Amino acid sequence: MNRRIFLRRTLGFTTGAATLIVAGAGRRSLASSLRDRRILDLELFDAERRRPVPARLYLPQHASPTEPVPLVVFSHGLGGSRMGYSYLGSHWATEGIASLHPQHVGSDNALWRGNPVEMVQRLQSAARESEAQARALDLRFALDQILKSDRAQLIDPSKIAVAGHSYGASTAMLISGAKVATASGDAVDLRDQRIRAAILISAPPFVGQGPIQQVLEAVRINTLHITSLGDTINLPGYRSSVEDRIAIFNAMNRSPKTLAVFNTGGHSIFTDRTTSSGPDTSARIKSATRELCTIFLQRSLLQNNPMTPEGIGQWRLRHESLLDRLVLPKFENASY
């Protein structure tokens, strides 16, 4: 199979010197009146790649040079933006964890604008090899800029995680150590050594890259995998189901890994949208997802609230009616 399928069917259809330009809006808080968090929009520009990387930063109000906070870098799905997944970013900030949401220009919400007849062509363009790699570089660039800015003293550089949904989960896997090959056969290693943990929501498979265990064998950080029985992607030329998410979980043999499978909800229920599941189910899934992610981040970055009966067990009891299964890392000696 042509290796370019990795981009077109896996990523797209789930799917030097750099310059920082911060627009005026990026220097002020958009929600400065919020008691427990600040929300800032940053207009970043990578001069080396000639690529804008707008980003939204959710920052705990208490973050200070004497009390720097952990940071999650979040990658949105195909057709998303920095404004999306606010239910995660806002919650993490209230729990003392900053969240940086870069926007991937080229596979963002601009895809949904324009002539509907050209929609498939735009999706294919968003899936090209260069865009898949550019997304990973977007995360690295945005993180670099934050850690070079006047806000760097508010962030603990030793406590950084990555997270993503769908196409964004693929991007997160790439900077967590997944190794893929381009159409020319050259190996690509986009791992960022600063990443200590990864949250993979609705992760798609790496099609056309050989055995999945081989692709993911270098991922050795803590990983949290979240999906649902109805987590199916159906787009022109591409279909992926919950079985693909579980296969990725099973293949990460070197990662201390956790899997949560909800018994309801489709692929888009993990976005900010209500979806066809209805407002009640959507709100419950989002609540359970953000709580589990927070427990995982606290365990992985802060070494507290461990994923043992006291932490994860209570979460399981609260959300048992939504769960199909919960699997904990082998070294925790627990499986639900």
C-alpha positions as CSV (number, residue, x, y, z in Angstrom):
1,M,0.0,0.0,0.0
2,N,1.3,3.5,-0.8
3,R,2.7,5.0,2.3
4,R,0.9,8.2,1.5
5,I,-2.2,6.4,2.6
6,F,-0.9,7.0,6.2
7,L,-1.8,10.6,5.7
8,R,-4.8,10.4,3.5
9,R,-6.7,7.6,5.2
10,T,-5.3,7.7,8.7
11,L,-4.7,11.3,9.6
12,G,-6.6,13.4,7.1
13,F,-9.9,11.7,7.3
14,T,-9.9,11.5,11.1
15,T,-10.0,13.1,8.6
16,G,16.2,27.0,12.4
17,A,14.9,30.3,13.8
18,A,11.3,31.1,14.5
19,T,9.7,34.4,15.0
20,L,6.9,35.2,17.5
21,I,4.3,37.8,16.6
22,V,1.8,38.5,19.3
23,A,-1.2,40.6,18.2
24,G,-2.7,43.0,20.6
25,A,-5.5,40.6,21.5
26,G,-2.8,38.1,22.6
27,R,-1.6,40.4,25.3
28,R,-4.8,40.7,27.1
29,S,-7.0,38.2,28.8
30,L,-10.4,37.5,27.1
31,A,-11.9,36.5,30.4
32,S,-9.9,38.4,33.0
33,S,-13.0,38.5,35.2
34,L,-13.0,34.7,35.7
35,R,-12.0,34.0,39.3
36,D,-10.0,30.8,38.7
37,R,-8.5,31.1,35.2
38,R,-7.3,33.4,32.5
39,I,-8.0,32.8,28.8
40,L,-5.6,34.4,26.3
41,D,-5.6,34.3,22.5
42,L,-2.1,34.4,21.0
43,E,-1.5,35.2,17.3
44,L,1.8,33.3,16.7
45,F,3.6,33.2,13.5
46,D,6.4,30.8,12.5
47,A,8.6,32.8,10.2
48,E,10.8,29.9,9.3
49,R,7.8,27.9,7.9
50,R,5.9,31.0,7.0
51,R,2.9,29.5,8.8
52,P,0.5,31.2,11.3
53,V,-0.1,29.2,14.5
54,P,-2.9,31.0,16.4
55,A,-3.3,29.6,19.8
56,R,-5.5,29.8,22.9
57,L,-4.0,29.5,26.4
58,Y,-6.0,28.6,29.4
59,L,-4.0,29.6,32.4
60,P,-4.8,29.0,36.1
61,Q,-5.3,32.2,37.9
62,H,-2.9,31.2,40.7
63,A,0.1,30.5,38.3
64,S,3.1,32.5,39.4
65,P,6.9,32.4,39.2
66,T,6.9,30.9,42.7
67,E,4.1,28.4,41.8
68,P,4.5,27.4,38.2
69,V,1.9,25.0,36.8
70,P,2.0,22.0,34.5
71,L,1.0,22.4,30.8
72,V,-1.0,20.4,28.3
73,V,-0.6,21.1,24.6
74,F,-3.8,20.1,22.8
75,S,-4.2,19.3,19.1
76,H,-7.7,19.6,17.7
77,G,-9.4,17.3,15.2
78,L,-9.9,17.8,11.5
79,G,-11.8,21.0,10.9
80,G,-11.4,22.3,14.4
81,S,-9.8,25.4,15.9
82,R,-8.2,26.8,19.0
83,M,-11.6,27.7,20.3
84,G,-12.7,24.0,20.5
85,Y,-12.5,21.6,23.3
86,S,-13.0,24.4,25.8
87,Y,-14.7,22.0,28.2
88,L,-11.2,20.4,28.7
89,G,-9.1,23.5,28.6
90,S,-11.3,25.5,31.0
91,H,-11.6,22.5,33.4
92,W,-7.9,21.8,33.5
93,A,-7.1,25.5,34.2
94,T,-9.5,25.5,37.2
95,E,-7.7,22.4,38.4
96,G,-4.3,24.1,38.3
97,I,-3.1,22.8,34.9
98,A,-2.5,25.2,32.0
99,S,-3.7,24.2,28.5
100,L,-2.3,25.5,25.2
101,H,-4.5,24.9,22.1
102,P,-2.7,25.7,18.8
103,Q,-4.8,26.0,15.7
104,H,-3.6,23.9,12.7
105,V,-4.0,26.2,9.7
106,G,-4.5,23.9,6.7
107,S,-6.6,21.4,8.5
108,D,-8.7,23.7,10.7
109,N,-12.3,25.0,10.5
110,A,-11.6,26.8,7.2
111,L,-12.2,23.4,5.6
112,W,-15.9,23.8,6.1
113,R,-16.1,27.1,4.3
114,G,-16.2,27.6,0.5
115,N,-17.8,25.6,-2.3
116,P,-19.5,22.4,-0.9
117,V,-18.6,20.6,-4.1
118,E,-14.9,21.0,-3.4
119,M,-15.3,19.7,0.2
120,V,-13.6,16.3,-0.5
121,Q,-10.7,18.1,-2.3
122,R,-10.2,20.3,0.7
123,L,-10.2,17.3,3.0
124,Q,-7.7,15.5,0.8
125,S,-5.5,18.6,0.9
126,A,-5.7,18.7,4.7
127,A,-4.5,15.0,4.7
128,R,-1.4,15.6,2.7
129,E,1.9,14.5,4.1
130,S,3.2,18.0,4.6
131,E,0.2,19.0,6.7
132,A,0.4,16.0,8.9
133,Q,4.0,16.8,9.8
134,A,3.2,20.5,10.0
135,R,0.7,19.8,12.7
136,A,3.3,18.1,14.9
137,L,5.6,21.1,14.2
138,D,2.8,23.4,15.2
139,L,2.7,21.9,18.7
140,R,6.5,22.1,19.1
141,F,6.5,25.7,17.8
142,A,3.7,26.9,20.1
143,L,5.3,25.2,23.1
144,D,8.7,26.8,22.2
145,Q,7.1,30.2,22.1
146,I,5.3,29.9,25.4
147,L,8.5,28.8,27.1
148,K,10.4,31.7,25.6
149,S,7.8,34.3,26.4
150,D,7.2,36.4,29.5
151,R,4.8,33.7,30.6
152,A,7.5,31.1,30.7
153,Q,8.0,31.6,34.4
154,L,4.4,30.6,35.0
155,I,4.9,27.1,33.4
156,D,6.9,24.2,34.9
157,P,8.9,22.9,31.9
158,S,9.4,19.6,33.5
159,K,5.7,18.9,33.6
160,I,4.4,19.0,30.1
161,A,1.8,16.6,28.5
162,V,0.2,16.4,25.0
163,A,-3.4,15.6,24.2
164,G,-5.5,15.4,21.1
165,H,-8.8,14.2,19.6
166,S,-9.0,12.2,16.3
167,Y,-6.6,13.8,13.8
168,G,-5.2,15.6,16.9
169,A,-4.6,12.2,18.6
170,S,-2.5,11.2,15.7
171,T,-0.5,14.4,16.0
172,A,-0.1,13.7,19.7
173,M,1.2,10.2,19.0
174,L,3.7,11.6,16.6
175,I,5.3,13.9,19.1
176,S,5.1,11.2,21.7
177,G,7.4,8.9,19.7
178,A,5.3,7.2,17.0
179,K,7.6,6.6,14.0
180,V,6.3,6.7,10.5
181,A,7.6,6.7,7.0
182,T,7.0,9.2,4.2
183,A,6.1,8.3,0.6
184,S,9.8,8.3,-0.2
185,G,10.4,5.7,2.5
186,D,12.3,8.0,4.8
187,A,11.6,7.5,8.5
188,V,10.2,10.5,10.4
189,D,10.8,11.0,14.1
190,L,8.9,14.0,15.4
191,R,9.2,13.1,19.1
192,D,9.4,16.0,21.5
193,Q,11.5,14.9,24.5
194,R,9.7,17.5,26.8
195,I,6.5,15.5,26.6
196,R,5.9,13.4,29.8
197,A,2.4,12.0,29.1
198,A,-0.2,11.8,26.4
199,I,-4.0,11.8,26.3
200,L,-5.3,10.1,23.1
201,I,-9.0,10.6,22.4
202,S,-10.5,8.6,19.5
203,A,-7.0,7.8,18.1
204,P,-7.1,6.6,14.5
205,P,-4.9,3.8,13.1
206,F,-1.6,4.2,11.2
207,V,-2.6,2.6,7.9
208,G,0.2,1.6,5.5
209,Q,3.0,1.8,8.1
210,G,3.5,-1.8,8.8
211,P,2.9,-3.5,12.1
212,I,1.3,-1.1,14.6
213,Q,3.5,-2.4,17.4
214,Q,6.6,-1.3,15.4
215,V,5.2,2.1,14.8
216,L,4.4,2.7,18.4
217,E,7.2,0.8,20.1
218,A,9.1,4.0,20.9
219,V,6.2,5.5,22.8
220,R,7.2,4.9,26.4
221,I,5.5,7.7,28.3
222,N,2.2,7.3,30.2
223,T,-0.8,7.3,27.9
224,L,-4.5,7.6,28.5
225,H,-6.8,6.2,25.7
226,I,-10.5,7.3,25.6
227,T,-13.1,6.1,23.2
228,S,-16.7,4.8,23.1
229,L,-18.5,1.9,21.5
230,G,-20.1,4.3,19.0
231,D,-16.8,6.1,18.2
232,T,-16.9,5.5,14.4
233,I,-15.6,7.9,11.7
234,N,-17.4,7.8,8.3
235,L,-16.0,10.1,5.7
236,P,-15.5,9.8,2.0
237,G,-13.0,7.1,1.4
238,Y,-12.4,6.4,5.0
239,R,-14.0,4.5,7.9
240,S,-12.6,3.8,11.4
241,S,-14.3,2.3,14.4
242,V,-13.7,1.7,18.1
243,E,-11.8,-1.4,17.3
244,D,-9.0,0.8,15.8
245,R,-8.7,2.8,19.1
246,I,-8.4,-0.5,21.1
247,A,-5.8,-1.9,18.7
248,I,-3.7,1.2,19.3
249,F,-4.0,0.8,23.0
250,N,-3.0,-2.9,22.8
251,A,0.0,-2.1,20.6
252,M,1.6,0.4,23.1
253,N,3.5,-2.4,24.8
254,R,6.1,-0.1,26.4
255,S,3.7,2.6,27.7
256,P,2.1,2.5,31.1
257,K,-1.4,2.8,29.6
258,T,-5.0,3.3,30.7
259,L,-8.1,2.7,28.5
260,A,-11.6,4.0,29.1
261,V,-14.4,2.9,26.8
262,F,-17.8,4.5,27.2
263,N,-20.9,2.5,26.3
264,T,-22.6,5.4,24.5
265,G,-21.7,8.4,22.3
266,G,-20.3,8.8,18.9
267,H,-17.0,10.2,17.5
268,S,-18.0,13.9,17.9
269,I,-19.2,13.6,21.5
270,F,-15.7,14.4,22.6
271,T,-15.9,17.8,20.9
272,D,-17.7,20.8,22.3
273,R,-20.8,20.0,20.2
274,T,-23.9,18.4,21.8
275,T,-24.2,15.8,19.0
276,S,-27.2,13.5,18.3
277,S,-26.7,11.8,21.7
278,G,-28.6,14.7,23.2
279,P,-27.5,17.3,25.8
280,D,-27.7,15.1,28.9
281,T,-25.6,12.3,27.5
282,S,-23.2,14.7,25.9
283,A,-22.7,16.6,29.2
284,R,-22.2,13.4,31.2
285,I,-19.6,12.0,28.8
286,K,-17.7,15.3,28.8
287,S,-17.8,15.5,32.5
288,A,-16.5,11.9,32.9
289,T,-13.8,12.6,30.2
290,R,-12.5,15.8,31.7
291,E,-12.4,14.3,35.2
292,L,-10.5,11.2,34.1
293,C,-8.1,13.3,32.1
294,T,-7.4,15.4,35.2
295,I,-6.8,12.4,37.4
296,F,-4.4,11.1,34.7
297,L,-2.5,14.4,34.4
298,Q,-2.3,14.7,38.2
299,R,-0.8,11.2,38.4
300,S,1.5,11.6,35.5
301,L,2.8,15.1,36.0
302,L,2.3,15.8,39.7
303,Q,2.6,12.2,41.1
304,N,-0.6,12.7,43.2
305,N,-4.1,11.4,43.1
306,P,-2.9,8.1,41.7
307,M,-4.9,5.9,39.4
308,T,-5.6,3.4,42.2
309,P,-8.9,2.6,44.0
310,E,-8.8,5.9,45.9
311,G,-8.5,8.0,42.7
312,I,-9.6,6.1,39.7
313,G,-11.9,3.8,41.7
314,Q,-14.0,6.7,42.9
315,W,-14.2,8.0,39.3
316,R,-15.4,4.6,38.1
317,L,-18.1,4.5,40.7
318,R,-19.4,8.0,39.8
319,H,-19.5,7.1,36.1
320,E,-20.2,3.4,36.1
321,S,-23.4,3.7,34.2
322,L,-21.5,5.1,31.2
323,L,-18.6,2.6,31.2
324,D,-18.2,-0.4,29.0
325,R,-14.7,-1.1,30.3
326,L,-11.8,0.4,32.2
327,V,-8.3,-1.0,32.0
328,L,-5.4,0.3,34.1
329,P,-1.7,-0.1,33.7
330,K,-0.3,-3.6,34.4
331,F,2.0,-2.2,37.1
332,E,-1.0,-0.9,39.0
333,N,-2.1,-4.5,39.2
334,A,-5.7,-3.5,38.5
335,S,-8.1,-4.0,35.7
336,Y,-11.8,-3.2,35.6
